[in-house]
């Protein structure tokens, strides 16, 4: 997952979220690894609403990226 996001040619901002504390270490590891890519200008962390975890399961975490401003 990190290689796919970090491999972008253009500069990107990234957000990593996790549904529960059980998967927080995996989300932490992903966020830290993304900071090592030159195309990643920043990583935001977020915690989705409980309704997201109810639909995806308590072990869900994910990432999305968008073009970096400027």
BELQUI-V667444 format. One record per helix or strand of 3 or more residues. SS is the DSSP state (H for helix, E for strand). FROM is the first residue (numbers start at 1). LEN is the number of residues. If there is no record, write none. Layout:
ss=SS from=FROM len=LEN
ss=SS from=FROM len=LEN
This chain:
ss=H from=2 len=5
ss=E from=12 len=7
ss=H from=21 len=14
ss=E from=40 len=7
ss=H from=50 len=7
ss=E from=61 len=7
